[in-house]
Amino acid sequence: MARVLRGDLLAADLCRTVAEGVLQMQGEHGVTPGLAVVLVGQDPASQVYVARKMAKATEIGIRSFEHRLPEDTQEGQLLELIIQLNADPAVHGILVQLPLPSRFRADKVLNAIDPAKDVDGFHPVNVGRLSVGAAGLIPCTPLGCLMLLDEVIQHFRGLKAVVIGKSNIVGKPVALLLLERECTVEVTHIHTRNLPEIVRTADIVVVAAGSPRLVRGDWVKPGAVVIDVGINRITAPDGRSRIVGDVAADEMGHAGVVTPVPGGVGPMTVACLLSNTLRAAQMAHGEGECRQDELSSRRRSKVAAD
Ligand code: GUN
């Protein structure tokens, strides 16, 4: 049977480390890290995600500032709020939940966030830093995927990684992080031909396609590590609604490692957001510049040594 890699357990561990860092900041600088979360409109999934992020932030001692704006908010009003949050010294991280209602220019909104407070890592300055391997804030879901991989892979160099999905939020940054680990990376997307054949070449598969049970058992090489980023609500044959990933989990017996859905990447995304918020607060108070993904592998070495 494949090993099930529990993201919820790793996330709990990371949250404990972040909580210790928060206490340390309070002790050394008299500062409590603060996270502002902005939600426009009534999208039900976004409401659930935002509530989860805020609750976890509070639980580990991060101050959270919630800004819920009505559906008919104008882009200018949202930009005005971001300008205020950029200038607020109590706010170290700013997150604008996506998707925004379609009349907003998401790139304009994301570009307005101070890169030093961009805990989502979506600002072009942070995207650029990631692409040249420099220190910056790294998008939360990709960072969570990397931390999960760090739990089970010691030597990435030369491994073949296939990333399914080319989104700015997951696929592209995951590919850059795996390149930084010296994997041979192939990014696939909806127009890719022969996807099953390509996936069969992979030692590592990261799937963020938003397509329930897309990756079937016979696509996956025996022993491969499979990271399932998908969160899809489906109606099961018994008529009940349930959440499934982008991987046919019941067909993965021959894989080496698989992340579950729920309880895999999802909790890591939240934990990495809080870790990024702590890091943004530390940077604002003159603490070191080091890549979060390096911290992930250092953390792994420390655990191995302990
Ligand atoms: N919507 C889906 N994933 C994300 C994320 O990681 N950050 C934000 N801001 N919105 C999202």
Residues whose N, C-alpha, C, O or C-beta is under 5 A from the ligand:
A	BS01	GUN	L95 V96 Q97 L98 P99 D120
